[in-house]
Structure formats: C-alpha cells, structure tokens
Amino acid sequence: MEKVISGVVKFKSTSFEERKKLFAELANGQSPEVLFITCSDSRIDPNLITQTEPGELFIIRNAGNIVPPHERVAGGVTASIEFAVSALGVKHIVVCGHTDCGAMKGALNVSALGDLPHVQEWLEHTRAAVDVVRAKLGDAAENELSSVTEENVLLQLQHLRTHPAVLAKMSTGKVDLHGWVYDIEYGSVNAYDEDQDKFVSVEERYASLIAANAAEEAKENKGA
C-alpha cells in the first residue's frame, strides 16, 4: 500500500503536471472512441498495451473479460455497455482475453471452486466456450487453456450482440466488434479475423489500417 500512496503523490507532481492541458480538457467531459472489455488480472494494463492516454478508452474489467447476455435485470457490465454505446458513442468494442488467465483455469475446473460460489456462478457465462473446445479437442488437453481463452473471447462477442444498444449501432455500421488475446510473456496481441475464422497477429489483422496510418504520419512529417 505504501507504494500505491507514494505513486499518487508522484503522479500529482510529475505525470499530472506533464499532461495538465489534457486533464483540463478531460475535466469537462470524455469522448472515448473505444470500449475496452478485459480481465481484472493485475498483469493487464489496457492503456499500456494500447499506448493510449487518459480519455481514449472506456474500460470494463472483470474476472474473465465476461459480457453476460442481455437481460432485464440491471447489472454493472450491462449498464456500462449501454452508457458507452448510447451515451458516449464509442465506435469500437474490444473484448480482450489474455494468456494464463485464472478465470479460464477456473472455467476448466469449476468443481474446484466450491469455496467460491460467486466465482463459480459468474463463470457459468464461459461454459459454452469450454464445451465447444472440449468437443473440438477431445483429449488434446495441452491446448485446452489457450483454446478456451480464444473461444471465450468469441463467446463474449456473441453475448455483446444480444445487447439492444450494441445491435442497433452495429446494424447501422456505427459500432465494430473486435476480439483480442494478449500474450503476457511476449507482449503480443492476436486478433480474431472473421475471414480466416482464426486469431492472427494484430499486425496481420489490421495490416491495411497500419499501412494507412504509417503513410499519413510520413506525409505529416514531410510537411513539417
């Protein structure tokens, strides 16, 4: 806790001062372009991974980067999604899983969670992903965790489509969905490619966008 408190003090005197103009603008509102749904795992830092500044990501975090299917009973995830899409007008929603995910390990061995009844119930939202992987892999258990991690991301994207606010925006092309998996050890991110029906590197998945950004930066640098 001492490190956390010291960090707050240091933030005020260094990082905040360096971004004072940005925080002055953010004090009056926010307009993030991306809703980033990821795991609560302490090893995941969305802004660090994406190299974004405060105000650029609207973030939802929970065990297993789960999106419960829409229902009439209000929930924190559902309310946050609705606010991000309908009020803030985000244009992209990313569901980002990660390697060595404790929630996915729990989903693969739910019977071991007897002392954690709320966790056990929460992970029911991943059950279809586990069933799909086990049906596909059979006895190939060595690939089970990574496969469930990817399949869970795809399942949560399906759940997103049950949310009226999301589906309405998707129907008019105002919201795009993205499925990612972050590799903690190597710092890489794989993204789901619908055309290939598999996860590929971010560099491959968004090659045209990356090239367009590079060309724009080169043009700006030449003009400067």
N, C-alpha and C positions, 0 to 999 in steps of 0.2 A: 504493500500500500504506500510505503514511503516513496517508491519510485513513481507511482502514479501522481501523488501530490506534487512531487518535485517537477514532474512533467508539466503539470498545469501551470505552475509558476514560470517555467521556462517558456512555455507556449506564449504566454502573455507578453513576455519581454522580447521574444525572438520571432517565431513564426507569425504571430498575430501582427506584429509591427511591420514585418516584411510584406504582408498582404492586407494592410489596413484599408486600402481603397476597395479591394474585393469584399471584405467583410462589411464595409459601409454600404455597399450596394446590396449585399445579402440581408442586411438588417431590415430592409423594406419588402422582402419577398423572395421567392425562389421560382425558377423555371427550368428544372432539370429535363433533359431530353430522354434519359434512360431510367427505367425502373429496374433495379438490380436485386434479384432474389437469390440469396445464398445462405450458406450454413452459418451457425453461430460459432463454429470452431474457432478457437483463439488464433489459429495459424493463418486464417484468411483475412486479408485486408483489401476490400474491394477497390479503394482509391489507390492503394499502392500497386495492385495488379494492373489496373487500367490507366495509371498515371493521370488521374483526374483530380481536379480541385474541388473544394467545398462548393456545393450548389449544383454540381454537374450530375450527380447520381442520387436518386431517391431509393433508399436501401431498406429491404426487408430481410431480416435474419432470423432463422430458427433452426432447430435440430433437423438436419437432413434436407435443407432448402425445399421444404414442402409447401405446396399450394393445395389446401383442402378444396374439394369440389364445391361449387357454389350451393348454398342452401339459405333458407330464410332466416336461420338463426345467425345473429351477428357474431363475427369473430375478428380478431385483430388483423389477421392476414387479409381476410376478405375486405375489411374496411379500408385498409391501406392500399390495396389494389384499386378499389373503386375511386379513392381520392386521387391516386397518382394518375389514373387514366382519365377520369371525368373532370376533375378539378384542375390538375396541373398540366394535363395534356401531353403526357410523355408519348414519345413516338416509337420507342423500342422497349421491349421487356426481355431481360436476360434471366434465365434460370441457370445458376452456376453451381454445379457439384464440385467435388474435389477428391483427390486420392486419400486413402487411409481414413475414410470417413467413419467415425464411431457410430453414427446413426445407421449407416448402411450395414455395418457389422451387427448392430442390434437387430436390424430387419431380417438378417440372415439367421439369427438365432434368438427369436422372440422369447422362447421358453426360458432363456437365461435372465430375462428382465422381470422376474416375478416380484422383486423388491421395488420395482419402478413402474407401478401401474399406469401412471400418466404417460410415461415414455412409451410403454407398451401400446397404449391406446392410440397415441399420436402416430406411431409407426405403422398403424393399420393403413395409413394413406400411402404407404410404399408397397403394400402387399402384392398388388398386381405386377409390379416390376420384378419382385422376387419370383413369383410364379412363372412369368414369361421367361426369365433367364434359366430357371431350373428345367423348364420344358425344352428349351433350346440346347442347353449344355449337357444335360444328363449328368454323368459322373465327372465331368471336367471341372472339378471343384477349384483347381488352381486359378481359373479365370473368373471365378464367381464374383468376387468383390468388385473388380473393375467393371465387369459387365452389368452388375446391379446398379452401380453408380451411374453409368450411362443410361441404363433403362429407366432409372428413377427420374432422371432429368427429362426424358421424353414423356414419362407419365405425368409429371407436374405440368408440362406444356399442354398436355391433353386437359388436365384439370383447369388450367387457365382459360381454355376455350369454353368452359361451362359458365364463366362469369359474364353476365349480360353486358357490362360496360366494356369488357375486353372484346367480346364477339362483335358488338356493334361497331367498334372502331376498326376491327380487322376487316369487317365487311366493306368498309369504305376505303381501305388501304391506308388508314391513318395510324395503325399500330402494327409493328412486325415483332414476331417472337424469335428468340434465339436460345439455343441450348448449348451450354458450355460445360467443360470439365477442366478444372485447374489441377496441374500436377505440382504438388508442393516441393518435391525434391528437385525438379528440373526447371521450375519457373515457367513452364509452357502451358498453353491453353489449347485444348481441342474443341472444335465447334461442330455441331451437327449439320451435315449437308443433306438436305432433303433429296436432291437429285441422285446422290450416291447411296442414300439411306445408311449413312455411317458417320462417325465422328472423324474429322480430319483436322489438321493443324489450322489455327486461326489464319496463318499466312496463306494457306491454300484456299480456305473457305471464303475469305474476303480479299482475294488477290486483286480483283478489279478495283475495289474501293481503296486499297492500299496504294495501288499504282496511281489512281486519280489524285489522291492526297499528296503523293510524292511529286507529281507533276505540278500541282498547284503551289506547293512550297518552293519548288525550283523556280517557278515563274515569279513568285513574290520576291525571292532572294535576288533574282536577276534584275527585277525592277528597282530594288533598293540600292 
